[in-house]
Amino acid sequence: MIALLQERLEAAGATVGKRVVLGSGDDAAVTVPGGTTATSVDAIVDGVHFRRSFFPPDAIGHKALAVALSDLAAMGAEPGEAYVQLGVPDDLSKSEAIGIADGLGAVAADCGVVVAGGDVVGSPVLFLALTVVGHTADAGSLVTRAGAEPGDALLLSGPVVGAAAGLRLLEDERLSDALDPRTAARLVDRQLHPRALIGAGLALARAGASAMIDVSDGLGQDAGHLARASGVRCVIDLPDSAIEAGVEAVAAASGTDALDLAAAGGEDYELLAAVPQDRLPGALEAVRGTASDPALVGRVGVGEGVILRGPTGREALAGGFDQVHSRVPGAPT
Amino acid sequence: MIALLQERLEAAGATVGKRVVLGSGDDAAVTVPGGTTATSVDAIVDGVHFRRSFFPPDAIGHKALAVALSDLAAMGAEPGEAYVQLGVPDDLSKSEAIGIADGLGAVAADCGVVVAGGDVVGSPVLFLALTVVGHTADAGSLVTRAGAEPGDALLLSGPVVGAAAGLRLLEDERLSDALDPRTAARLVDRQLHPRALIGAGLALARAGASAMIDVSDGLGQDAGHLARASGVRCVIDLPDSAIEAGVEAVAAASGTDALDLAAAGGEDYELLAAVPQDRLPGALEAVRGTASDPALVGRVGVGEGVILRGPTGREALAGGFDQVHSRVPGAPT
């Protein structure tokens, strides 16, 4: 199994890179980092984060690595190496294993990442536990969740909620009737093939973002993480342009609305950044330069928690969002 | 759950260290490596690598980290950071989670390792996927599996086969009747609480070991990995002193013998090192200085594969060992 995976990753050009002195096959991989490293780990499990029943194998590999790399994008780090731990159930076929490896390899090649090591173990359930390492010359160039200041603008690197709508389409094919096939396919693809926005993250870091996070848990949740780490309040007025086309139709057909999906339905992996007002034009320009379509979605205020309003001005209160929606009554927004 | 684990690791003193600029809680951990890094990943899964039914929770956490760090020991790398990915089933109790965290924390504190990040995900089965990072000033000081030369001595850092015997005792309590309770307890402890021989690995690297591997898959298998990577044959004549006390009795009571257990039964995490003859006295001395009890167990020859003979001179052929036992007929040993 290891040899097979290694072969596919080699074919994808994902096993050699300038920082890797010794790759897979010994007790440890040996690398020469670029001064400071950012390291993130992310696991996906069958039945929890994806389902083998409707995720093609390549999408499983793709998603595992893209999701992990998205955390490096959110730091503004240049990705270097990935390490893959694969839990393999008895009934995983050779072609499924090849598909997973090819999905990993495609993302690695696309993002300039070397798969420098891994481990394959037997497991009753398919899982992929990824570790990714990014590099920078100095720690000061990385953007944490903690630097947002009242007055900063809040910027999204691109439209959100598409992945949550795509999941609903995968779970219930009949919902597709509410959409043209092309829009439905695009939403499904947002769920199956998320992108790690490495270029946008680097651009935002260079453009002076004061705090940044990737939208993995839902915009409400993730804005809450950023607000808590920075000791501020995030006030978001989501414009229509920041919600992916087709989302409203899927939400309506499934008895909810786009705003509540935005609050709790994640997996878009767009970046939410706080940017000082004087850096905002440059930041928007820089993100556009990475083929993304950024939107100004709100501002940072004094206080704590998140206010999330949709295009109609309605405030989100639903679902998993409650826990970060700790509005202080009477406090200025 | 994450907060609980974090709290226990903090209590163990396992969350801060000189190389860690930013620990758990942001999108990625930020570290300043020591020039060159050695990175290894290792996953353990309930029912495959341990069983919740007879592994106390602290032993699960202990084993996951010790096993991962053992790979750094086998490179002669100084351990720095660990990243823990935990797959948590619904029925894992709070006290089990605390036990696992305490086991991780104890090994981390013992080995001077910082748990710099992690991920907790839902999973139908309990798993721990570890990533460990070791540091060295230059890549040349690390010892791979590939440098053994014909004529080198083969040295074991301590007696083996205890963990395999301990597993048999855990699986069948009646086997304990063949042993005094203290010996039985020691063998069980070898299985439950393996040690990562960081000090011995560093000592062997400094003493000039030409190749090194940790005995995780069984002496036969691991000698085979070293032989293959180095393009040599490993000829091992296992003295009585290199087999842990009590192993013979357990093997006999369970209808096998110590040699066959040695060939295929692993998890001792002792180090097998090839050492040039002129460095051997210094290497033995250096390993003794780390409170280990090393033994000279064989030598490196021309050819390929492994010859593994027990104290009686009998050659091992059994079980999982066959695949590395590729003796070339008529070639000198």
Contacts between the chains, C-beta under 8 A, distances in Angstrom:
chain1	res1	chain2	res2	distance
A	21	B	36	7.1
A	21	B	139	4.9
A	22	B	139	7.6
A	22	B	142	8.0
A	22	B	144	6.5
A	25	B	229	7.5
A	26	B	75	7.5
A	26	B	144	4.9
A	26	B	145	5.3
A	26	B	146	7.2
A	26	B	229	7.0
A	27	B	38	7.9
A	27	B	40	6.2
A	27	B	71	4.3
A	27	B	72	7.6
A	27	B	74	4.2
A	27	B	75	5.2
A	27	B	144	7.6
A	27	B	145	6.9
A	27	B	212	7.7
A	27	B	213	6.4
A	27	B	214	6.6
A	28	B	38	3.9
A	28	B	39	5.8
A	28	B	40	3.9
A	28	B	71	5.3
A	28	B	72	6.1
A	28	B	74	7.8
A	28	B	75	4.9
A	28	B	77	6.7
A	28	B	134	6.9
A	28	B	142	8.0
A	29	B	38	7.0
A	29	B	39	5.0
A	29	B	40	7.3
A	30	B	36	6.3
A	30	B	37	7.2
A	30	B	38	5.4
A	30	B	39	8.0
A	30	B	75	7.7
A	30	B	139	5.4
A	30	B	142	6.0
A	31	B	36	7.2
A	31	B	37	5.3
A	31	B	39	6.7
A	32	B	35	7.3
A	32	B	36	5.5
A	32	B	37	7.8
A	32	B	139	7.0
A	33	B	33	4.5
A	33	B	36	8.0
A	33	B	37	5.8
A	35	B	32	7.3
A	36	B	21	7.1
A	36	B	30	6.3
A	36	B	31	7.2
A	36	B	32	5.5
A	36	B	33	8.0
A	37	B	30	7.2
A	37	B	31	5.3
A	37	B	32	7.8
A	37	B	33	5.8
A	37	B	37	7.8
A	38	B	27	7.9
A	38	B	28	3.9
A	38	B	29	7.0
A	38	B	30	5.4
A	39	B	28	5.8
A	39	B	29	5.0
A	39	B	31	6.7
A	39	B	81	7.4
A	39	B	83	6.4
A	39	B	116	7.0
A	39	B	117	6.3
A	39	B	131	7.8
A	39	B	133	7.5
A	40	B	27	6.2
A	40	B	28	3.9
A	40	B	29	7.3
A	40	B	117	6.7
A	41	B	83	4.6
A	41	B	84	7.8
A	41	B	85	5.1
A	41	B	117	5.9
A	41	B	118	6.4
A	41	B	119	4.9
A	41	B	129	7.8
A	41	B	131	6.3
A	42	B	85	7.8
A	42	B	119	5.7
A	43	B	85	4.5
A	43	B	87	6.5
A	43	B	119	5.4
A	43	B	121	4.8
A	43	B	129	6.4
A	44	B	121	7.5
A	45	B	87	6.0
A	45	B	121	5.7
A	45	B	122	6.7
A	45	B	123	4.6
A	45	B	124	7.6
A	47	B	124	6.5
A	48	B	121	6.4
A	48	B	122	4.7
A	48	B	123	6.4
A	49	B	121	7.1
A	71	B	27	4.2
A	71	B	28	5.3
A	72	B	27	7.6
A	72	B	28	6.1
A	74	B	27	4.2
A	74	B	28	7.8
A	75	B	26	7.5
A	75	B	27	5.2
A	75	B	28	4.9
A	75	B	30	7.7
A	77	B	28	6.7
A	81	B	39	7.4
A	83	B	39	6.4
A	83	B	41	4.6
A	83	B	131	6.0
A	84	B	41	7.7
A	85	B	41	5.1
A	85	B	42	7.7
A	85	B	43	4.5
A	85	B	85	7.6
A	85	B	129	4.4
A	87	B	43	6.5
A	87	B	45	6.0
A	87	B	127	6.3
A	116	B	39	7.0
A	117	B	39	6.3
A	117	B	40	6.8
A	117	B	41	5.9
A	118	B	41	6.4
A	119	B	41	4.9
A	119	B	42	5.7
A	119	B	43	5.4
A	119	B	129	7.8
A	121	B	43	4.9
A	121	B	44	7.5
A	121	B	45	5.7
A	121	B	48	6.4
A	121	B	49	7.1
A	122	B	45	6.8
A	122	B	48	4.7
A	123	B	45	4.6
A	123	B	48	6.4
A	123	B	125	6.5
A	123	B	127	6.6
A	124	B	45	7.6
A	124	B	47	6.5
A	124	B	124	6.9
A	124	B	125	5.0
A	125	B	123	6.5
A	125	B	124	5.0
A	125	B	125	5.5
A	127	B	87	6.3
A	127	B	123	6.6
A	127	B	127	6.7
A	127	B	129	7.9
A	129	B	41	7.8
A	129	B	43	6.4
A	129	B	85	4.4
A	129	B	87	8.0
A	129	B	119	7.8
A	129	B	127	7.8
A	129	B	129	3.5
A	131	B	39	7.8
A	131	B	41	6.3
A	131	B	83	6.0
A	131	B	131	4.3
A	133	B	39	7.5
A	134	B	28	6.9
A	139	B	21	4.9
A	139	B	22	7.6
A	139	B	30	5.4
A	139	B	32	7.0
A	142	B	22	8.0
A	142	B	30	5.9
A	144	B	22	6.5
A	144	B	26	4.9
A	144	B	27	7.6
A	145	B	26	5.3
A	145	B	27	6.9
A	146	B	26	7.2
A	212	B	27	7.7
A	213	B	27	6.3
A	214	B	27	6.6
A	229	B	25	7.5
A	229	B	26	7.0
